[in-house]
Amino acid sequence: MVGTKGFKPFEYQFQDHHYKGISVLQRYYGKKLSSSNGHRVGMKLSFLKEMKANQFYTTSNKIRLNEMRNEYLKDKKTTP
């Protein structure tokens, strides 16, 4: 890993609305667990559990959480 010596990813601190959002995603993926690919959904649920337990998240975590949020919002718009 050339050029990463001393690199520390930026960390964001969770606020109350972050925990609420993660709870919504956990419910959403929990419902999907019984009706879809359990392995991928299980990995997402595991990631969300880990994020909820932490007080901080990195830029990489932020991108992944936003992708999951977009998936939730897309599904919510197509569901009557």
N, C-alpha and C positions, 0 to 999 in steps of 0.2 A: 504494500500500500504506500506508494510513493506520494509524498506531499501531505500526508495526514498526521504527521508527528505533532503532537500538542493540540490537535483539533478537538474541540469540545462542541457538540451540537447545542444550539440554542434551546433552552427549556422554557416552557410556558407554565404558569401555575393555574391549576383548575379553580374555577369559581362554581357557585351553586348551580348556575344554568348548564354547566358542562356535565355535572352529575345527573341532572334531570334528562339531558339529551342522551347520555349513555344508557340510562334506564329505559328510555323509549326504544332505543336500538336493541337492547337486550330482549325486550318483550317482542319486538318485531322478528328478530332472528330466532327466538324461542318458538314462535308460531311456525316459522318456516322449517324448523328442524324436523318436524314430523311429516312434512309434505315435500321435502326436496332432498338434495344431496347432503346427507348428514355430516360427512367429513368436512366439507368446506364451511358449512354453517357452524359446525362445532368449533372449528378453528377461529371463526369470527367471534363466537360467544366467549371463547377462552381469551382472546385478545381484549374484548370489552371488559371482562372480569378483571384482567390485569390492569387495564387503564383506570378502572374505577378505584382499584386499591391504591394506585399511585396518587401523589399530589401534584405531579408535574408530567408534562408530555413534551416530546421533541417535535421538531419540524416534520420528521418522517412519520411520527404517530399522527400528527395533525393532518397530513395528507391522506393517510389511510382512514382516519375517522371521517374526513370529509367525503371520501369516496363511498363509504358505507352510508353516510347521511344522504348523499345523492341517490343511491340505490333505493333507500327507504322512501324518499320523496317521489321518485319516479314511479315506484310501485303504488304509492298512495294516490297519485294522480290518475292512474289507470284503473284503480279499484273503485267501483261505484259506491 
